Amino acid sequence: MIRNYIHRSLETCLTRAVSEFPAVVLTGPRQSGKTTLLQTLFGRQCRYVSLELPDVRTAATEDPRGFLGMYPPPVIFDEIQSVPDLLPYIKENIDAHRDRAGQYLLTGSQNLLLSEKITESLAGRAAMLQLMPLSFREAEGHPQAGLPWDPQGPYRTGSNASDNDLWPKFLRGCYPELVANPERDIHLWHSGYVQTYLERDVRSLRQVGDLSQFQLFLRALAARAAQLLSLTDLARDLGVAVNTVKAWLSVLEATYQVIVLRPYFANVGKRLVKTPKVYFSDVGTLCYLTGLQDPAHAAAGPMGGAIMETVVLSEIVKTLTHSGIAPQIYFWRTSAGSEVDIVVERYGRLIPVEVKLSATPRPAMAATIKSFQKDFGSQAMHGYVVHPGKTKLPLGSKVTALPFTEL
């Protein structure tokens, strides 16, 4: 096993998929641990080939059949988006042995390019799974812990960590290399990550011409994290066209750098806000892009609320995604300003989640959740006010104040 390996929640789902499908495609942002996960679970029975190496890429492009003949299944092909034209030939090989599971394990860090080719080539032949950076439950060694509203445990039981202990972790972020190596300089690591991301992923996508302008866009977007996002205002501030900002946002979504949270709509007789919100997938990336290096400043400064919301949202998204579940997550806000930060659609019902920066929960913090529950009646489940403190207590008959360490 790889040194400092951190067990992932996705292991169960991934192992099942490999035993059932001829191909498995594992996507997610760069450095989220895709290669490490596949090599740890399947490295003994599968050869490993990186398609990012120029000579390998050339060989695969010029003679795909010969290349696949050199690397017969079972095989791991890393960064398949580097040679998407290989996919029809992989399909050809799969169809020759359709009943054989676990032939090709593919990774990719660009959803946009991959999904079109996979839909064309591997429909019905491949399981599509996604690996995000570490969740906090994975980093703590409890990868199978469920969310508090799941009918069966195990659950996170919290820790003795104080509010002050959490914020250094938020600044560090959740990429496996940083969590497994706490001595690493986080500013240097995130700086290198963003630069590599710009050079490798963004430059290769046609929507981006000016990398320096795109970097300004990244920082401007980070400053607006967890807020209602006006693309018109953002475009005006950057001096670019609205369509350019839309294209750039789609690049960030396609490369798993952001989560676009859309409002929940239902016919409850209220005028609802239709503007989305944007969150960065990794809280460490958000802190780096907004120039935060001091935990106390991060907690007490103007970005504190956005950071806390990012942490809670990404923990929910990762926990669901790493269970093989496509997250159905929204926010709810009326034109009068009543808002619930996160609404999770699960089991055919709605779970309202409010995020608070204060470590001292009070009954007034549950007001918008109660309003939401009143509007949605039996469709609304028990609600949660998630905070960075240690106190778990009821804030009414259907609302619980929950420490983040127990989410």
C-alpha positions in Angstrom: 0.0 0.0 0.0 1.2 3.5 -0.8 2.8 5.3 2.2 0.5 7.7 4.0 -2.5 6.4 2.1 -5.8 7.8 3.4 -8.8 5.5 2.9 -11.5 6.9 0.7 -15.3 6.6 1.0 -15.5 5.7 -2.7 -13.6 2.5 -2.3 -16.7 0.4 -1.7 -18.6 1.8 -4.7 -15.5 1.7 -7.0 -14.7 -1.9 -6.1 -18.3 -2.9 -6.9 -18.3 -1.0 -10.2 -15.0 -2.7 -11.3 -16.6 -6.1 -10.6 -19.7 -5.2 -12.7 -18.7 -3.0 -15.7 -16.1 -3.6 -18.5 -14.8 -0.1 -18.0 -14.9 2.4 -15.1 -14.2 6.1 -15.6 -13.0 8.0 -12.5 -13.1 11.8 -12.9 -12.3 14.6 -10.6 -10.0 17.6 -10.2 -6.2 17.2 -10.5 -4.5 15.9 -7.4 -7.7 14.6 -5.8 -6.1 11.1 -5.5 -7.6 9.3 -8.5 -4.3 7.5 -9.5 -3.4 6.7 -5.9 -6.8 5.2 -5.3 -6.8 3.0 -8.4 -3.2 1.9 -7.9 -3.8 1.1 -4.2 -6.9 -1.0 -5.0 -6.0 -2.5 -8.4 -2.3 -1.9 -8.9 -1.4 -5.6 -8.4 -3.6 -6.9 -11.2 -3.6 -3.8 -13.6 -0.7 -2.3 -15.5 -0.5 1.5 -15.2 -0.1 3.9 -18.2 0.0 7.7 -18.0 -1.4 9.2 -21.3 0.0 12.7 -20.4 3.6 11.7 -21.4 4.2 13.1 -24.9 5.8 9.9 -26.3 3.0 7.7 -24.9 0.3 10.2 -26.2 1.9 10.1 -29.7 2.0 6.3 -29.8 -1.6 6.1 -28.7 -2.7 8.7 -31.3 -0.8 7.3 -34.3 -1.6 3.6 -33.8 -4.4 3.1 -31.3 -5.0 -0.6 -32.1 -1.2 -1.3 -31.8 -1.1 0.7 -28.6 -4.0 -1.2 -27.0 -2.3 -4.4 -28.1 0.8 -3.4 -26.1 -1.3 -2.8 -23.0 -3.9 -5.5 -22.9 -6.5 -5.4 -20.1 -6.8 -5.2 -17.2 -5.1 -1.8 -17.4 -5.3 1.7 -15.9 -5.1 4.5 -18.4 -4.4 7.8 -16.5 -5.7 11.2 -17.9 -7.7 9.7 -20.8 -8.7 13.2 -21.9 -5.2 13.5 -23.3 -6.1 10.9 -26.0 -9.9 11.0 -26.3 -9.6 9.3 -29.8 -8.5 6.1 -28.0 -12.0 5.6 -26.7 -13.7 4.1 -29.8 -10.9 1.5 -30.0 -11.3 0.7 -26.3 -15.0 0.2 -27.1 -14.0 -2.2 -29.9 -11.9 -4.2 -27.5 -14.7 -4.2 -24.8 -17.3 -5.4 -27.4 -15.0 -8.4 -28.2 -15.3 -9.5 -24.6 -18.4 -7.8 -23.4 -19.0 -10.1 -20.4 -15.6 -9.5 -18.9 -15.7 -6.9 -16.0 -12.8 -4.6 -15.0 -11.0 -4.4 -18.3 -10.2 -0.7 -18.5 -9.9 1.7 -15.6 -9.7 5.3 -16.9 -9.1 8.6 -15.1 -9.7 12.1 -16.3 -9.7 15.6 -14.9 -11.8 17.3 -17.5 -15.5 16.4 -17.4 -16.4 18.6 -20.4 -14.2 16.8 -22.9 -14.6 13.3 -21.4 -18.3 13.1 -21.1 -19.1 13.8 -24.8 -16.6 11.2 -26.0 -17.7 8.6 -23.4 -21.3 9.1 -24.2 -20.5 8.4 -27.8 -18.1 5.5 -27.2 -18.8 3.8 -23.9 -22.5 4.2 -23.3 -23.7 1.2 -21.3 -20.2 -0.2 -21.0 -18.7 2.2 -18.4 -19.5 3.2 -14.8 -18.9 6.9 -14.3 -17.6 7.8 -10.8 -16.1 11.0 -9.4 -13.4 11.6 -6.8 -13.2 15.0 -5.1 -10.5 16.1 -2.7 -10.7 14.5 0.8 -13.8 15.0 2.9 -13.1 15.8 6.6 -14.5 12.4 7.5 -11.9 10.7 5.2 -9.1 12.9 6.6 -10.1 11.8 10.2 -10.1 8.1 9.3 -13.9 7.6 9.2 -14.6 7.3 5.4 -17.8 5.3 5.8 -19.4 7.8 8.2 -22.8 8.9 6.8 -24.6 12.3 7.0 -26.7 13.0 10.1 -30.0 12.5 8.2 -29.1 9.1 6.8 -31.3 6.4 8.3 -28.3 4.2 9.2 -24.9 5.0 10.6 -22.1 5.1 11.4 -22.0 8.8 11.8 -19.3 11.4 12.7 -19.1 11.6 16.4 -17.3 14.9 16.6 -14.0 15.6 18.3 -12.5 17.7 21.0 -11.2 20.1 18.4 -12.0 23.7 19.3 -13.1 26.3 16.9 -9.5 27.6 16.8 -8.3 24.1 15.6 -10.6 24.0 12.6 -9.5 27.2 10.9 -5.9 26.1 10.2 -7.4 23.0 8.5 -9.7 25.2 6.5 -6.7 27.2 5.2 -4.8 24.1 4.4 -7.7 22.6 2.4 -8.4 19.0 1.6 -6.1 17.8 -1.2 -4.6 14.5 -0.1 -1.0 15.6 -0.5 -1.5 18.4 2.0 -3.4 16.4 4.5 -1.0 13.5 4.4 2.0 15.8 4.7 1.3 18.5 7.3 4.8 19.9 7.0 4.2 21.0 3.4 4.0 24.8 2.9 0.4 25.4 2.0 0.9 28.8 0.2 3.6 27.3 -2.1 1.5 24.2 -2.7 -1.6 26.1 -3.7 0.3 28.6 -5.8 1.9 25.7 -7.7 -1.5 24.0 -8.0 -3.2 27.0 -9.5 -0.4 27.7 -11.9 -0.3 24.0 -13.1 -4.1 24.0 -13.4 -3.9 27.2 -15.6 -1.1 25.8 -17.8 -2.5 22.2 -18.2 -6.2 22.4 -18.1 -7.3 26.0 -18.9 -4.8 26.5 -21.7 -6.1 23.4 -23.4 -9.7 24.5 -23.4 -10.7 26.7 -26.3 -12.7 29.2 -24.3 -9.7 30.8 -22.7 -7.3 33.0 -24.6 -5.7 35.3 -22.0 -4.4 33.3 -19.0 -3.6 36.4 -16.9 -7.1 37.7 -17.4 -8.5 34.3 -16.4 -6.4 34.4 -13.2 -8.0 37.8 -12.4 -11.4 36.2 -13.0 -10.5 33.4 -10.6 -9.7 35.8 -7.8 -12.7 38.0 -8.5 -14.9 34.9 -8.4 -13.3 33.8 -5.1 -14.2 37.2 -3.5 -17.8 36.5 -4.5 -17.9 32.9 -3.1 -21.2 32.0 -1.4 -22.9 35.2 -2.7 -25.6 35.5 -5.4 -23.5 35.7 -8.5 -24.3 38.4 -11.1 -22.3 37.5 -14.2 -23.1 41.0 -15.6 -21.5 42.7 -12.6 -18.5 40.4 -12.7 -18.0 40.9 -16.4 -18.2 44.7 -16.0 -15.6 44.7 -13.2 -13.2 42.6 -15.3 -13.8 44.5 -18.5 -14.9 41.4 -20.5 -18.1 40.3 -22.2 -20.7 38.4 -20.2 -20.5 35.5 -22.6 -16.7 35.3 -21.8 -17.5 35.1 -18.1 -20.1 32.3 -18.8 -17.6 30.4 -20.8 -14.9 30.7 -18.1 -17.3 29.6 -15.4 -18.1 26.5 -17.5 -14.4 25.8 -17.7 -14.2 25.9 -13.9 -17.2 23.6 -13.6 -15.8 21.2 -16.2 -12.6 20.9 -14.3 -14.3 20.4 -11.0 -12.9 23.6 -9.4 -16.3 25.1 -8.5 -19.7 24.0 -7.5 -22.6 26.1 -8.9 -25.4 26.0 -6.5 -28.8 26.8 -8.1 -31.9 27.9 -6.3 -34.6 25.4 -5.4 -37.9 26.1 -7.2 -41.3 24.8 -6.1 -44.8 26.2 -6.4 -45.2 27.6 -2.9 -46.7 30.9 -3.9 -43.6 33.0 -3.3 -41.4 35.0 -5.6 -38.0 33.2 -5.5 -34.6 34.5 -6.4 -33.3 32.8 -9.6 -29.6 33.8 -9.5 -27.1 31.0 -8.7 -24.3 31.0 -6.1 -20.7 29.7 -6.8 -18.6 27.9 -4.3 -15.0 26.6 -4.7 -14.7 22.8 -4.4 -11.7 23.1 -2.1 -11.8 25.6 0.8 -8.0 25.8 0.7 -8.1 27.0 -2.9 -10.7 29.7 -1.9 -8.5 30.9 1.0 -5.4 31.0 -1.3 -7.2 33.0 -4.0 -8.5 35.5 -1.5 -5.0 36.0 0.0 -5.8 34.6 3.4 -2.8 33.0 5.3 -3.7 33.6 9.0 -6.5 31.4 10.6 -7.6 34.1 13.0 -8.0 36.6 10.1 -9.8 34.1 8.0 -12.3 33.4 10.9 -12.9 37.0 11.9 -12.6 38.7 8.5 -15.2 39.4 5.8 -14.7 36.0 4.1 -15.4 34.0 7.3 -19.0 33.2 6.5 -18.2 32.2 2.9 -15.4 29.9 4.1 -17.7 28.2 6.6 -20.4 27.7 4.0 -17.9 26.4 1.5 -16.6 23.8 4.1 -20.2 22.6 4.9 -21.4 22.4 1.3 -18.3 20.6 0.1 -18.5 18.1 2.9 -22.0 17.2 2.0 -21.2 17.1 -1.8 -18.1 14.9 -1.2 -19.9 12.5 1.1 -22.7 11.9 -1.4 -20.4 11.8 -4.4 -18.1 9.4 -2.8 -21.0 7.1 -2.1 -21.8 7.0 -5.8 -24.8 9.4 -5.4 -25.3 12.4 -7.7 -25.9 15.2 -5.2 -29.2 17.1 -5.6 -28.3 20.3 -3.6 -29.7 23.8 -3.9 -30.3 26.9 -1.8 -33.6 28.6 -1.1 -34.2 32.3 -1.0 -37.3 34.4 -1.4 -37.3 37.9 -3.0 -38.1 39.2 0.5 -34.7 37.9 1.7 -35.6 34.8 3.6 -32.9 32.2 2.9 -31.8 28.7 3.7 -28.1 28.2 2.7 -28.3 24.6 1.6 -31.2 22.4 0.7 -30.4 18.7 0.1 -33.0 16.7 -1.8 -32.8 13.1 -0.6 -35.2 10.2 -0.1 -37.8 12.3 -2.1 -37.8 15.0 0.6 -35.9 18.2 1.5 -33.3 18.7 4.2 -32.7 22.4 5.1 -29.2 23.3 6.4 -28.2 26.7 7.7 -24.5 27.6 8.2 -23.5 29.9 11.0 -20.1 31.4 11.8 -20.9 31.8 15.5 -19.8 28.9 17.7 -22.7 29.7 20.1 -26.0 28.5 18.6 -29.2 30.4 19.6 -32.9 29.6 18.8 -33.1 32.7 16.5 -30.7 31.0 14.1 -33.4 28.4 13.2 -35.9 31.0 12.1 -35.4 30.6 8.3 -35.4 26.8 8.6 -38.7 26.9 10.4 -40.1 29.2 7.7 -38.9 26.8 5.1 -40.5 23.8 6.9 -43.8 25.7 7.2 -43.8 26.4 3.5 -42.9 22.9 2.4 -44.9 21.0 5.0 -44.3 17.2 5.1 -41.8 17.5 2.2 -39.4 19.2 4.6 -37.3 17.0 6.9 -35.5 17.8 10.1 -33.3 20.9 9.7 -29.8 21.6 10.9 -27.9 24.7 11.9 -24.2 23.8 11.4 -21.6 25.8 13.3 -17.9 25.6 14.2 -18.4 25.1 17.9 -18.8 21.9 20.1 -22.5 22.2 21.2 -25.2 20.0 19.9 -28.7 21.0 21.0 -32.3 21.3 19.8 -33.4 24.7 18.5 -37.0 23.7 18.3 -39.0 20.5 17.5 -37.5 19.9 14.0 -34.2 21.8 14.1 -30.9 20.8 15.6 -27.7 22.9 16.2 -24.9 20.6 14.9 -21.2 21.1 15.3 -19.4 20.9 12.0 -17.3 18.0 13.5 -20.5 16.0 13.6 -21.8 16.8 10.2 
